[in-house]
Amino acid sequence: MLTAFDKRLLNILQTDLSFDSRPFAVIAQRLGTEESIVIERLQLLKKQGFIRRIGPFFDSSKLGYIGTLVALEVETDAIPAVATFINAHCGVTHNYERDGKFNLWFTLFSHNRKAQDEMLDSVRKLAGVVQLINLPATKKFKVSVQFNLS
Amino acid sequence: MLDELDKKIIAIMQDEFPLVAEPYRQIADQIGITEEELLERLRTYQKSGKIRKMGAVLRHREIGYAANALCAWIIPQERIQEVGEIFAKLAVVTHCYARDTQPGWPYNFYTMLHAHNREECNAIAKTLSEQIAISEYIMLFSTKEWKKNSMQYFKEDNNHIE
């Protein structure tokens, strides 16, 4: 269970880890505690699985990548093999089975259009793939996975 | 433009962040640059928007957000900007994109919703729908997670070098 202190700590940590020599001391000061306590607590929360990752979140397009969302209609029996093939590609960040006609959805980041086309062509050719639709974004309004713990 | 050192820094910053008093010093040592050099580059990325935020991603299932739904909408072209701005302000919406349609797939707008369970996701979508007075949407609940990662930028480039 998360303590009240953990929740305050995680609320800050989700957005405000600073580029200072001792970033955890900065957080400790805001929480009115010691740097060593913040570090110990974070080690525990990480170990317990509450924290997936700590680090910078990059804007993929500003690093020169193009992203897209891809939906597949896959024969049920073929889903594990198709999903495994997709997972092996390092530009794939999310791959979910979902309810509905299009039952496998993944997000893909590529260096350029040609690399994206090649990846999608190889998926189209897999056994059991009935249909693939590519749904590139035309406008991004929000990307911010942030949870307010209270 | 990004130089080789930028790519090295960006790749290494996606590894496990050291939970020690001076994490940036440890990372800088690994790269073979000074801590100040590293911090200066990171601040520059933040200023130019290459870094959107610096911090933690939580495992939403573990913190009680067990359900996630991709909610796909049909929004008239002339209302996309307006609806996008409304949805972007709401905390329950974590991702919000306008996207191309495809033959047989008329949905042109996507929101990612996180909630404690499916019923709550459905209730949120209904509220959003009423708020914009548009009722054409579909809930795409996930039934299995095959992969969920943060993007490993420039990792493949480093592999080529080795």
Interface residues (C-beta under 8 A of the other chain):
Chain A: L2 L10 L13 Q14 T15 D16 L17 S18 F19 D20 S21 R22 P23 F24 A25 E35 S36 I39 L42 Q43 K46 Q48 G49 F50 I51 R52 R53 I54 G55 P56 F57 F58 D59 S60 K62 L63 G64 Y65 L69 A71 A83 T84 I86 N87 C90 G91 V92 T93 H94 N95 Y96 E97 R98 D99 G100 F102 L104 W105 F106 F109 I133 N134 L135 P136 A137 T138 K139 K140 F141 K142 V143 S144 V145 Q146 F147 N148 L149
Chain B: L2 I10 M13 Q14 D15 E16 F17 L19 V20 A21 E22 P23 Y24 R25 E35 L39 L42 R43 Y45 Q46 S48 G49 K50 I51 R52 K53 M54 G55 A56 V57 L58 R59 H60 E62 I63 Y65 L70 I80 Q81 G84 E85 F87 A88 A91 V93 T94 H95 C96 Y97 A98 R99 D100 T101 Q102 W105 N108 Y110 H114 I138 M139 L140 F141 S142 T143 K144 E145 W146 K147 K148 N149 S150 M151 Q152 Y153 F154 K155 E156
